Amino acid sequence: MFDDFTAHDRWTRKPVHCVYQSLIVAIATRHADAVDVKFLVDGKTVAVALPHPAWVEYKKRTGKSITDSLAIEIAGHYLKTALETGEGLGREMFSLTSDETLAHLDAAVAAMQAQVPA
């Protein structure tokens, strides 16, 4: 759902095509305690950094793990929101807090469940 989507930039009103590109554990690349989810946004690379503590907190709260595919959905939901609220175009990296990550997880899961026919 959020691995290949179109958002409308708030300021230009033009459609922006976003496609998931890769997941990278940022410890190796940026010495950060995060997972970078990279997207191509109209052909330009944009990363959304999801902090590792969010994985721990989610597991503690639910007993479930954040999978790779769920991480992509979280980051894609955040990116679409950022673009549509005017925070996004032109930035190369977004770093979320654990609370933001979990809020976008909840929103992405709700959006996916709304897509599933009853």
C-alpha positions, 0 to 999 in steps of 0.5 A, a space after each residue: 500500500 505504501 511501497 508504491 504510491 502517489 501523494 500530492 505536494 501541498 504547495 505545488 499541488 502536483 502529484 509526487 510518485 514515491 516507490 520503496 527502494 531499500 531497507 538499511 540498518 543505519 548502524 552500518 551506514 550512519 552509526 545511528 540506532 535506526 533503520 533507514 527506509 529509502 524511497 525514490 520520490 520523483 526519482 530522488 532518493 529520500 530516507 525515513 529513519 525509524 529508531 530501533 527503540 520503537 521496535 522494542 516498545 512495540 514488542 513490549 506493548 503488543 508482543 509482536 515484532 515490526 517486520 520489514 514490510 511493516 517498517 516500509 508501510 510505516 515509513 511510507 505512511 509518514 512520507 505521504 503525510 509529510 508531502 501532503 502537509 508541506 513538510 516533505 519536498 526537497 528533503 533527503 532524510 526524515 528522522 522519526 521519534 519512537 512515538 512518531 514511529 508508533 503513531 504512523 504504525 497505527 495509522 498505516 495498519 488502520 489504512 491497510 485494514 480499511 483496504 481489506 474487504 470484509 
